[in-house]
C-alpha cells in the first residue's frame, strides 16, 4: 500500500532561494568588487541543492508508490519531456553561441557538438541538470530493485565526485582520465562526477527516519559551511565545502515547517524551476547587446523570467506540466 505524501514547504522555499543563487551566478556583475566575488562563490550551492532535492523526492515517491515500475516510467517521461522541450526551444540560441565561441567548427564538428550536448553534456549549459536526472533515475531505479548494489553505488558516487574535484583543480591535465572527461563532457559538471553524488545524498536521506539537530545548530553548521566556501582553497577543496553547505541547507529545509498553503508551496516550487530553466537562453541573447556582467543583467534577466513564467500560467495545466514538471 502507498503512504500519504508528506509536504516539505521549507524545501520549496529554499529551492526558490537556490534558483536565485544560480541566476546571480550566471549574471555575476564584474563591477561588484570583492563582495560580489565572495557571494558568487557561495552561489555554487544552488545546483547541488537542486540535485539533493531531486534524489530525495524521487526516493520518497518510489518508496511510496504501489507500482514502482509505473512510477519510474511516469517520472522518467516527465523529465524527458522537460529536457526535450527546453532543448528544442533553446536550440537556436545554443547553435548561435557555438558559432560565436567556436567559429572554427565546421558542419561535421557542429553536429558532433550538438549530439554531445543532447546526450552527454546537456544543452545550453544549464539543462545538464535535467539530463543528469534522466540517467541517474534509471540507475537508482535499478538499485532499488537490487538493494545489495546500494552501498557500492554510494562508494562509486563518492569516488567519481572526488575525480571531478581533482579534474576541476587542474590535476588531471594531460592524463587519460582528464582527457576523457574533457572530450566526453567538457567539464566536471556532468551526471557522473557531480549529479550522481548529490542525487545519492538525497536518495540516502529519503530512506531514513531523520532525527535532525535543533534549527539553531543547523544554522550554525550552515554558517560554518559558508565560511569554508569564503575561505576557498585555504582549508578544503571548495567543492567539498559546497557539498557540506548544500547538505546542511537541505536539512534546514526538511526541518523548517513553514506555514505555507499547499497551493502556494506548489507555485513556489514551479517558479524556482521556471527561473532556472528560463534564464540562461535569455542571458546569451541579452549579452549580444550589453557587456556581460553589468549591473543591469540580474534585474533584467529576473524580470524576463517572471514575465514569461507569468504568461505561461495562461497555458493549459497539461502543457505547463510538460514544460515545468
PLY file of the C-alpha trace (Angstrom):
ply
format ascii 1.0
element vertex 325
property float x
property float y
property float z
element edge 324
property int vertex1
property int vertex2
end_header
0.00 0.00 0.00
1.22 3.53 -0.71
1.63 6.02 2.09
0.41 9.59 2.29
2.67 12.14 0.63
4.42 14.40 3.13
4.93 18.04 2.22
8.17 19.93 2.78
7.38 23.65 2.33
10.78 24.63 3.70
12.48 22.79 0.84
10.19 24.51 -1.68
11.11 27.96 -0.36
14.82 27.21 -0.21
14.67 25.80 -3.72
13.45 29.20 -4.90
16.33 30.81 -3.00
18.75 28.44 -4.74
17.24 29.27 -8.13
18.01 32.92 -7.38
21.56 31.95 -6.42
22.00 30.24 -9.79
20.58 33.33 -11.50
23.09 35.53 -9.70
25.92 33.16 -10.59
25.12 33.42 -14.29
24.60 37.20 -14.24
27.55 37.92 -11.97
28.50 41.59 -12.08
32.22 42.08 -12.55
31.87 45.59 -11.14
30.58 44.30 -7.79
34.08 44.08 -6.33
35.25 41.70 -3.63
31.81 41.35 -2.05
30.34 40.24 -5.37
33.13 37.74 -5.93
32.65 36.28 -2.45
28.90 35.99 -2.91
29.38 34.38 -6.33
31.43 31.62 -4.72
28.50 30.90 -2.38
26.01 30.67 -5.26
27.53 27.34 -6.31
25.49 25.57 -3.61
22.33 26.18 -5.70
22.65 23.32 -8.19
23.80 20.78 -5.55
20.67 21.67 -3.55
18.53 21.03 -6.65
20.15 17.61 -7.12
19.78 16.61 -3.46
16.10 17.61 -3.58
15.58 15.58 -6.77
17.15 12.47 -5.25
15.17 12.94 -2.03
11.74 13.30 -3.62
12.43 10.61 -6.24
13.35 8.20 -3.45
10.29 9.18 -1.41
8.00 8.82 -4.40
9.36 5.45 -5.43
9.08 4.08 -1.90
5.51 5.39 -1.59
4.31 4.08 -4.96
2.42 0.80 -5.07
3.54 0.17 -8.66
7.26 1.02 -8.67
7.70 0.45 -12.38
4.76 2.69 -13.30
6.07 5.44 -11.02
9.54 5.23 -12.57
8.12 5.41 -16.10
5.97 8.45 -15.23
8.93 10.17 -13.58
11.30 9.42 -16.46
8.81 10.55 -19.09
8.12 13.81 -17.21
11.81 14.73 -17.03
12.39 13.58 -20.61
9.61 15.83 -21.93
11.02 18.78 -19.99
14.52 18.14 -21.32
13.43 17.74 -24.95
11.12 20.78 -24.87
13.71 23.11 -23.34
16.47 21.80 -25.58
14.37 22.43 -28.69
13.28 25.88 -27.50
16.86 26.91 -26.76
18.43 25.26 -29.81
18.74 28.43 -31.96
20.48 30.31 -29.13
22.73 27.32 -28.42
23.78 26.97 -32.07
24.43 30.71 -32.27
26.53 30.56 -29.11
28.59 27.71 -30.57
29.16 29.62 -33.79
30.30 32.71 -31.85
32.50 30.98 -29.29
33.86 28.29 -31.63
33.99 29.84 -35.10
36.48 27.20 -36.24
33.81 24.49 -36.14
32.82 23.03 -39.48
29.44 21.44 -40.20
30.54 17.96 -39.08
32.04 19.16 -35.78
29.00 21.35 -35.16
26.74 18.30 -35.48
29.02 16.30 -33.17
28.88 19.11 -30.59
25.09 19.10 -30.79
24.95 15.32 -30.37
27.31 15.53 -27.39
25.23 18.32 -25.89
21.96 16.41 -26.22
23.18 13.05 -24.92
26.12 13.85 -22.64
26.62 17.45 -21.54
23.11 18.87 -21.66
22.35 21.82 -23.90
22.65 25.50 -23.02
24.90 24.94 -20.03
22.05 24.54 -17.50
19.98 21.68 -18.90
22.66 19.18 -17.91
20.70 19.11 -14.65
17.67 17.56 -16.39
19.83 15.19 -18.44
21.60 14.05 -15.28
18.31 13.30 -13.56
17.23 11.20 -16.54
20.27 8.94 -16.42
20.54 8.78 -12.63
16.85 7.99 -12.17
17.44 4.83 -14.22
20.44 3.87 -12.08
18.58 4.45 -8.82
15.55 2.50 -10.03
17.78 -0.49 -10.84
19.47 -0.22 -7.45
16.08 -0.02 -5.72
15.28 -3.45 -7.12
18.70 -4.80 -6.11
19.41 -3.44 -2.60
22.79 -5.22 -2.49
24.02 -2.61 -5.01
23.20 0.35 -2.75
26.48 0.58 -0.84
28.63 0.01 -3.97
26.65 2.80 -5.67
27.37 5.20 -2.81
31.06 4.32 -2.93
31.23 4.81 -6.70
29.37 8.14 -6.48
31.86 9.45 -3.90
34.86 8.27 -5.92
33.53 9.87 -9.10
32.86 13.10 -7.22
36.46 13.13 -5.98
37.65 12.56 -9.54
35.58 15.57 -10.59
37.09 17.70 -7.81
40.59 16.67 -8.87
39.76 17.40 -12.52
38.35 20.82 -11.64
41.57 21.54 -9.72
43.55 21.01 -12.92
45.40 17.97 -11.57
44.34 15.64 -14.36
45.70 17.67 -17.27
47.44 15.53 -19.90
46.06 12.50 -18.07
43.92 9.83 -19.73
41.08 10.33 -17.21
41.23 14.11 -17.54
41.29 13.90 -21.33
38.31 11.54 -21.33
36.29 13.89 -19.09
37.19 16.86 -21.31
36.33 15.10 -24.57
33.12 13.45 -23.35
31.71 16.12 -21.04
33.80 19.27 -21.43
33.84 19.87 -17.66
33.33 18.13 -14.31
29.70 19.28 -14.23
28.08 16.15 -15.56
25.88 13.33 -14.33
28.82 11.09 -13.35
31.12 13.36 -11.37
28.53 15.72 -9.89
24.90 14.71 -10.39
25.21 11.10 -9.19
26.92 12.11 -5.94
24.33 14.72 -4.96
21.30 12.70 -6.01
22.65 9.78 -3.98
22.76 12.08 -0.94
19.08 12.90 -1.42
18.30 9.25 -2.12
20.05 8.22 1.10
18.16 10.82 3.14
14.82 9.76 1.63
15.10 6.31 3.17
15.92 7.48 6.70
13.77 8.47 9.65
15.82 11.58 10.28
16.45 12.90 13.77
17.72 16.35 12.93
19.61 18.67 15.28
17.74 21.78 16.50
17.41 24.59 13.98
20.00 26.83 15.73
22.58 24.06 15.39
21.78 23.63 11.70
22.10 27.39 11.14
25.50 27.42 12.85
26.62 24.50 10.67
25.39 26.33 7.56
27.32 29.44 8.61
30.41 27.26 9.07
29.93 25.76 5.60
29.57 29.20 4.03
32.64 30.32 5.95
34.61 27.44 4.45
33.42 28.42 0.97
34.51 32.02 1.50
37.88 30.74 2.76
38.02 28.89 -0.57
41.00 26.55 -1.00
42.79 27.52 2.19
41.18 24.75 4.26
39.44 22.23 1.99
38.80 21.97 -1.76
35.90 24.34 -2.31
33.72 21.65 -3.95
33.67 19.73 -0.66
32.61 22.92 1.10
29.79 23.42 -1.41
28.65 19.84 -0.75
28.64 20.38 3.02
26.78 23.71 2.82
24.21 22.37 0.33
23.54 19.35 2.55
23.04 21.49 5.66
20.80 23.89 3.74
18.69 20.93 2.59
18.43 19.59 6.15
17.23 23.05 7.20
14.56 22.76 4.51
13.41 19.43 5.94
13.32 20.77 9.49
11.65 24.07 8.58
7.90 23.53 8.96
6.99 26.79 7.28
3.23 27.54 7.49
2.62 27.99 3.77
-0.53 26.78 1.96
-0.16 23.76 -0.28
-1.02 25.72 -3.46
1.48 28.44 -2.57
4.19 25.84 -1.97
3.44 24.25 -5.34
3.62 27.68 -7.04
6.95 28.47 -5.37
8.34 25.08 -6.40
7.36 25.55 -10.03
8.54 29.15 -10.05
12.00 28.06 -8.92
12.10 25.53 -11.77
10.86 28.20 -14.19
13.58 30.68 -13.22
16.24 28.00 -13.55
15.06 26.87 -16.99
14.21 30.27 -18.45
17.17 32.43 -17.53
20.13 31.03 -19.44
18.90 31.27 -23.07
17.87 34.86 -22.34
21.32 35.67 -20.95
23.03 34.53 -24.15
20.76 36.72 -26.29
20.86 39.61 -23.81
24.65 39.65 -23.79
24.63 40.38 -27.52
23.51 43.90 -26.67
25.13 44.62 -23.33
28.52 43.90 -21.81
28.37 40.65 -19.90
28.45 41.13 -16.15
26.96 44.60 -15.93
24.73 45.71 -13.07
21.60 45.56 -15.21
21.95 41.86 -16.15
20.45 40.44 -12.96
17.26 42.57 -12.66
16.52 42.43 -16.39
17.00 38.66 -16.55
14.87 38.13 -13.45
12.15 40.39 -14.85
12.20 38.40 -18.11
11.84 35.11 -16.22
8.96 36.39 -14.10
7.08 37.87 -17.06
7.47 34.77 -19.24
6.61 32.47 -16.35
3.53 34.59 -15.62
2.42 34.36 -19.25
2.92 30.60 -19.15
0.26 30.43 -16.43
-2.26 31.14 -19.21
-1.39 27.81 -20.82
-3.46 24.69 -20.07
-2.32 22.77 -17.00
-1.23 19.78 -19.08
1.09 21.99 -21.15
2.52 23.70 -18.05
3.19 20.30 -16.53
5.13 19.25 -19.61
7.19 22.45 -19.58
7.86 22.94 -15.88
7.28 19.48 -14.44
0 1
1 2
2 3
3 4
4 5
5 6
6 7
7 8
8 9
9 10
10 11
11 12
12 13
13 14
14 15
15 16
16 17
17 18
18 19
19 20
20 21
21 22
22 23
23 24
24 25
25 26
26 27
27 28
28 29
29 30
30 31
31 32
32 33
33 34
34 35
35 36
36 37
37 38
38 39
39 40
40 41
41 42
42 43
43 44
44 45
45 46
46 47
47 48
48 49
49 50
50 51
51 52
52 53
53 54
54 55
55 56
56 57
57 58
58 59
59 60
60 61
61 62
62 63
63 64
64 65
65 66
66 67
67 68
68 69
69 70
70 71
71 72
72 73
73 74
74 75
75 76
76 77
77 78
78 79
79 80
80 81
81 82
82 83
83 84
84 85
85 86
86 87
87 88
88 89
89 90
90 91
91 92
92 93
93 94
94 95
95 96
96 97
97 98
98 99
99 100
100 101
101 102
102 103
103 104
104 105
105 106
106 107
107 108
108 109
109 110
110 111
111 112
112 113
113 114
114 115
115 116
116 117
117 118
118 119
119 120
120 121
121 122
122 123
123 124
124 125
125 126
126 127
127 128
128 129
129 130
130 131
131 132
132 133
133 134
134 135
135 136
136 137
137 138
138 139
139 140
140 141
141 142
142 143
143 144
144 145
145 146
146 147
147 148
148 149
149 150
150 151
151 152
152 153
153 154
154 155
155 156
156 157
157 158
158 159
159 160
160 161
161 162
162 163
163 164
164 165
165 166
166 167
167 168
168 169
169 170
170 171
171 172
172 173
173 174
174 175
175 176
176 177
177 178
178 179
179 180
180 181
181 182
182 183
183 184
184 185
185 186
186 187
187 188
188 189
189 190
190 191
191 192
192 193
193 194
194 195
195 196
196 197
197 198
198 199
199 200
200 201
201 202
202 203
203 204
204 205
205 206
206 207
207 208
208 209
209 210
210 211
211 212
212 213
213 214
214 215
215 216
216 217
217 218
218 219
219 220
220 221
221 222
222 223
223 224
224 225
225 226
226 227
227 228
228 229
229 230
230 231
231 232
232 233
233 234
234 235
235 236
236 237
237 238
238 239
239 240
240 241
241 242
242 243
243 244
244 245
245 246
246 247
247 248
248 249
249 250
250 251
251 252
252 253
253 254
254 255
255 256
256 257
257 258
258 259
259 260
260 261
261 262
262 263
263 264
264 265
265 266
266 267
267 268
268 269
269 270
270 271
271 272
272 273
273 274
274 275
275 276
276 277
277 278
278 279
279 280
280 281
281 282
282 283
283 284
284 285
285 286
286 287
287 288
288 289
289 290
290 291
291 292
292 293
293 294
294 295
295 296
296 297
297 298
298 299
299 300
300 301
301 302
302 303
303 304
304 305
305 306
306 307
307 308
308 309
309 310
310 311
311 312
312 313
313 314
314 315
315 316
316 317
317 318
318 319
319 320
320 321
321 322
322 323
323 324
